[in-house]
Amino acid sequence: MQQKPDKPLSQWLVVSDIDGTLNSKLRRLPDVNYRAIDRFVNTLGGTFTLASGRGVASMRKHYLKLPINNTPAIVLNGSGIYDYGAEKMLSFSSLSNPAKELALDVLERFPMLEAEIAAKDFIYLVRARFFSPLFVAADKLPHKRVTSLSEIPDPEWGKLVFMGPSATISKAVNYIQKQQYEDACFLSTSVFSYEMMPRNTHKGTAVLKLAEMLGKQQKYTAAIGDYYNDYDMLQTVALPAVCKQAPRKMHEIAKFHAVPCNKGSIADLLKYIEQNYSIKSED
């Protein structure tokens, strides 16, 4: 006979995006979200963590604000799973050499493009002009500027982000799509950026891998996001949720539609889970 969970929501794993989901549009954590996460984890027994395109250093300050008992987090849009308690990368996927060759081809064809390469614990900027310097400056991230991909000493790249004017990004995306390249995943993260990820790697695959690490069943997984880079994650979990401001395509696959991020999207989702999925104790 299977042992009953000690607390009402101890079977659940909930994963949240950061920008525009956990945090407000001003990148601040609403107090209502903090209190809801604290209750979900420490009173109801649930497991909560973050999934973001951010790397280890960039996510750290957002992760450490939360009362989530050192649950590993998903970084680099799924390329890595990092344990902040042990300061250890538990899982890491890197781009193949053929994928790197494609990136080199794209950069040669589109000289206006910049590139950001995220290794396990460091960032490299190629042709840093405007877009990539802004990105690393926002969170004061450790990085190095190089003139070409061949100057990067680290062989393991969790992701590569092409950055540039929207018109240039659009042309580069069209070129990449025409190649029908199958040894990497591609992700549109804004009109100014386009990401290259290792094959079969995204937030969704990382959520399932993390759930397995934690001994959680897929039927007790939930995730919430606000943009297209969360799409695969929402398709993977049992309870997909979106913030109200998310694009229509995101709402079409959601089972729960939360309030806007500024009003506490996470609190809204966790309240819904508590009201509808709590295991009732027997008299």
C-alpha positions as CSV (number, residue, x, y, z in Angstrom):
1,M,0.0,0.0,0.0
2,Q,1.4,3.4,-1.0
3,Q,2.2,5.7,2.0
4,K,0.0,8.8,2.1
5,P,1.8,12.2,1.8
6,D,2.5,14.0,5.1
7,K,1.1,17.3,3.8
8,P,-1.8,18.2,1.4
9,L,0.4,19.2,-1.5
10,S,3.7,17.3,-0.9
11,Q,3.3,15.4,-4.2
12,W,3.4,18.6,-6.3
13,L,6.2,20.3,-8.2
14,V,5.5,23.8,-9.4
15,V,8.0,25.6,-11.7
16,S,7.9,29.3,-12.6
17,D,9.5,31.5,-15.1
18,I,11.0,34.7,-13.6
19,D,10.6,37.8,-15.7
20,G,7.0,38.8,-16.2
21,T,5.8,35.8,-14.2
22,L,7.4,35.5,-10.7
23,N,8.4,39.1,-10.8
24,S,6.5,42.2,-11.8
25,K,7.2,44.1,-15.0
26,L,9.6,46.2,-12.9
27,R,11.4,43.0,-12.0
28,R,10.3,43.1,-8.4
29,L,8.9,40.2,-6.4
30,P,5.3,41.0,-5.3
31,D,4.9,40.3,-1.6
32,V,1.7,38.3,-2.3
33,N,3.9,35.9,-4.4
34,Y,6.4,35.5,-1.6
35,R,3.8,34.7,1.0
36,A,2.0,32.2,-1.3
37,I,5.3,30.4,-2.1
38,D,6.1,30.2,1.6
39,R,2.7,28.7,2.4
40,F,2.8,26.3,-0.5
41,V,6.3,25.0,0.5
42,N,6.5,25.2,4.2
43,T,2.9,24.7,5.3
44,L,1.4,22.6,2.5
45,G,4.5,20.6,1.7
46,G,4.8,21.5,-2.0
47,T,8.0,21.9,-4.0
48,F,8.6,25.1,-5.9
49,T,11.4,26.3,-8.1
50,L,12.4,28.5,-11.0
51,A,13.0,27.9,-14.7
52,S,14.6,30.7,-16.8
53,G,16.8,31.5,-19.7
54,R,19.1,33.1,-17.1
55,G,22.4,31.5,-16.2
56,V,23.5,30.6,-12.7
57,A,24.9,34.0,-11.8
58,S,21.9,35.9,-13.2
59,M,19.3,33.8,-11.5
60,R,21.0,33.7,-8.1
61,K,19.6,36.9,-6.6
62,H,16.0,35.9,-7.6
63,Y,16.4,32.4,-6.4
64,L,17.9,33.3,-3.0
65,K,14.9,35.6,-2.2
66,L,12.5,32.6,-2.1
67,P,11.7,30.2,0.8
68,I,12.1,27.1,-1.3
69,N,14.4,24.8,0.6
70,N,17.3,24.6,-1.9
71,T,15.2,22.9,-4.6
72,P,17.4,22.8,-7.8
73,A,16.6,25.3,-10.4
74,I,16.4,25.2,-14.2
75,V,18.9,27.6,-15.9
76,L,19.7,28.5,-19.5
77,N,16.2,27.6,-20.7
78,G,16.7,24.0,-19.8
79,S,20.3,23.4,-20.7
80,G,21.2,23.2,-17.0
81,I,19.8,22.1,-13.6
82,Y,21.7,23.8,-10.8
83,D,21.7,23.1,-7.1
84,Y,22.3,26.4,-5.3
85,G,22.5,24.7,-1.9
86,A,25.5,22.6,-3.0
87,E,26.7,25.1,-5.6
88,K,26.8,22.3,-8.2
89,M,25.5,21.8,-11.7
90,L,23.4,18.6,-11.6
91,S,22.8,18.3,-15.3
92,F,24.2,20.2,-18.3
93,S,23.6,19.9,-22.0
94,S,25.9,21.5,-24.5
95,L,25.8,22.4,-28.2
96,S,27.4,19.9,-30.6
97,N,30.3,20.8,-32.8
98,P,28.1,20.8,-36.0
99,A,25.7,23.3,-34.2
100,K,28.7,25.5,-33.5
101,E,29.6,25.4,-37.1
102,L,26.1,26.5,-38.1
103,A,26.4,29.4,-35.6
104,L,29.7,30.4,-37.3
105,D,28.1,30.3,-40.7
106,V,25.2,32.5,-39.5
107,L,27.6,35.1,-38.0
108,E,29.6,35.2,-41.1
109,R,26.5,35.8,-43.3
110,F,25.0,38.5,-41.0
111,P,27.8,40.8,-39.8
112,M,25.4,43.0,-37.9
113,L,24.6,40.2,-35.5
114,E,26.1,39.9,-32.1
115,A,26.2,36.7,-30.1
116,E,26.2,35.7,-26.5
117,I,27.5,32.3,-25.5
118,A,26.6,30.9,-22.1
119,A,29.0,28.3,-20.7
120,K,28.4,26.6,-17.3
121,D,29.5,29.6,-15.3
122,F,30.7,32.2,-17.7
123,I,29.4,34.3,-20.6
124,Y,31.3,35.2,-23.8
125,L,30.2,38.1,-26.0
126,V,31.0,38.1,-29.8
127,R,31.0,41.4,-31.6
128,A,29.7,43.1,-28.5
129,R,28.2,46.4,-29.7
130,F,24.9,47.3,-28.2
131,F,22.5,44.5,-27.4
132,S,24.8,42.0,-25.6
133,P,26.5,44.6,-23.4
134,L,23.1,45.8,-22.3
135,F,22.2,42.3,-21.3
136,V,25.3,41.6,-19.1
137,A,25.2,45.1,-17.6
138,A,21.7,44.7,-16.3
139,D,22.8,42.1,-13.8
140,K,26.5,42.9,-13.7
141,L,27.4,39.4,-15.0
142,P,30.9,38.1,-15.3
143,H,31.8,38.0,-19.0
144,K,34.5,38.3,-21.6
145,R,34.4,40.0,-25.0
146,V,35.9,38.1,-28.0
147,T,35.9,38.8,-31.7
148,S,35.0,35.3,-32.9
149,L,33.6,32.0,-31.7
150,S,37.1,30.4,-32.1
151,E,38.4,32.5,-29.3
152,I,36.1,30.9,-26.7
153,P,38.2,28.4,-24.6
154,D,35.3,26.6,-22.9
155,P,34.1,23.7,-25.1
156,E,30.7,23.3,-23.4
157,W,28.1,25.9,-24.5
158,G,24.7,25.7,-22.9
159,K,23.2,28.0,-25.4
160,L,24.0,30.7,-28.0
161,V,21.9,33.8,-28.4
162,F,22.0,35.8,-31.7
163,M,21.3,39.4,-31.0
164,G,20.7,42.4,-33.3
165,P,18.3,44.8,-34.9
166,S,14.9,43.2,-35.4
167,A,15.2,43.3,-39.2
168,T,18.6,41.4,-39.1
169,I,17.2,38.9,-36.6
170,S,14.3,38.2,-38.9
171,K,16.6,37.6,-41.9
172,A,18.8,35.3,-39.8
173,V,15.8,33.3,-38.5
174,N,14.6,32.8,-42.1
175,Y,18.0,31.6,-43.1
176,I,18.3,29.2,-40.2
177,Q,14.8,27.8,-40.8
178,K,15.6,27.1,-44.5
179,Q,18.6,25.0,-43.4
180,Q,16.1,22.5,-41.7
181,Y,18.8,21.9,-39.1
182,E,18.0,19.1,-36.7
183,D,21.0,19.0,-34.3
184,A,19.8,22.0,-32.2
185,C,16.7,23.6,-31.0
186,F,15.8,27.2,-31.8
187,L,13.8,29.6,-29.7
188,S,12.6,33.2,-30.3
189,T,12.9,35.1,-27.1
190,S,12.3,38.6,-28.4
191,V,12.3,40.6,-31.7
192,F,16.0,41.3,-31.0
193,S,17.2,37.8,-30.1
194,Y,17.1,34.2,-31.3
195,E,18.5,31.3,-29.2
196,M,20.2,28.1,-30.3
197,M,19.9,25.3,-27.7
198,P,21.3,21.7,-27.7
199,R,19.1,19.2,-29.5
200,N,16.0,18.0,-27.6
201,T,16.7,20.6,-24.9
202,H,14.2,23.1,-23.5
203,K,12.5,24.0,-20.2
204,G,10.0,21.2,-20.7
205,T,12.6,18.4,-20.9
206,A,14.4,19.9,-17.9
207,V,11.2,20.0,-15.8
208,L,10.7,16.3,-16.5
209,K,14.3,15.5,-15.6
210,L,14.0,17.6,-12.4
211,A,10.8,15.9,-11.5
212,E,12.5,12.5,-11.9
213,M,15.4,13.6,-9.7
214,L,12.9,14.7,-7.0
215,G,10.7,11.6,-7.2
216,K,7.7,13.6,-8.5
217,Q,5.1,12.1,-10.9
218,Q,4.3,14.0,-14.1
219,K,0.6,14.1,-13.1
220,Y,1.6,16.3,-10.2
221,T,3.6,18.9,-12.1
222,A,2.6,22.5,-12.9
223,A,4.4,25.3,-14.6
224,I,3.6,29.0,-15.3
225,G,5.0,31.4,-17.8
226,D,4.3,34.4,-19.9
227,Y,6.1,34.1,-23.3
228,Y,7.0,31.7,-26.1
229,N,10.1,30.4,-24.4
230,D,7.8,28.9,-21.8
231,Y,5.7,27.1,-24.4
232,D,7.5,23.7,-24.4
233,M,7.5,23.7,-20.6
234,L,3.7,24.3,-20.5
235,Q,3.1,21.5,-23.0
236,T,5.1,19.1,-20.8
237,V,3.5,19.5,-17.4
238,A,0.1,18.3,-16.2
239,L,-1.1,21.7,-15.2
240,P,0.0,24.5,-17.5
241,A,-0.7,28.1,-16.5
242,V,-0.1,31.5,-18.0
243,C,-0.2,35.1,-16.8
244,K,-2.9,37.2,-18.2
245,Q,-0.6,39.3,-20.3
246,A,0.8,36.2,-22.2
247,P,0.3,35.9,-26.0
248,R,-2.9,34.2,-27.2
249,K,-0.9,31.1,-28.4
250,M,0.1,30.6,-24.8
251,H,-3.4,30.9,-23.5
252,E,-4.6,28.3,-26.0
253,I,-2.6,25.5,-24.2
254,A,-3.1,26.7,-20.7
255,K,-5.5,25.0,-18.2
256,F,-5.2,27.9,-15.7
257,H,-5.2,31.6,-16.6
258,A,-3.7,33.6,-13.8
259,V,-3.9,37.3,-13.1
260,P,-1.2,39.6,-14.6
261,C,2.3,39.3,-13.2
262,N,2.0,42.7,-11.4
263,K,-1.0,41.4,-9.4
264,G,0.6,38.1,-8.3
265,S,0.4,35.4,-10.9
266,I,2.1,32.9,-8.7
267,A,-0.1,33.5,-5.7
268,D,-3.1,33.0,-8.0
269,L,-1.9,29.7,-9.4
270,L,-0.9,28.3,-6.0
271,K,-4.3,29.2,-4.5
272,Y,-5.9,27.4,-7.3
273,I,-3.8,24.3,-6.7
274,E,-4.5,24.4,-3.0
275,Q,-8.3,24.7,-3.6
276,N,-8.5,22.0,-6.2
277,Y,-5.8,19.4,-5.6
278,S,-5.1,19.3,-1.9
279,I,-5.1,15.7,-0.4
280,K,-7.7,15.7,2.3
281,S,-6.8,13.9,5.5
282,E,-9.0,11.2,6.7
283,D,-11.0,11.5,9.9
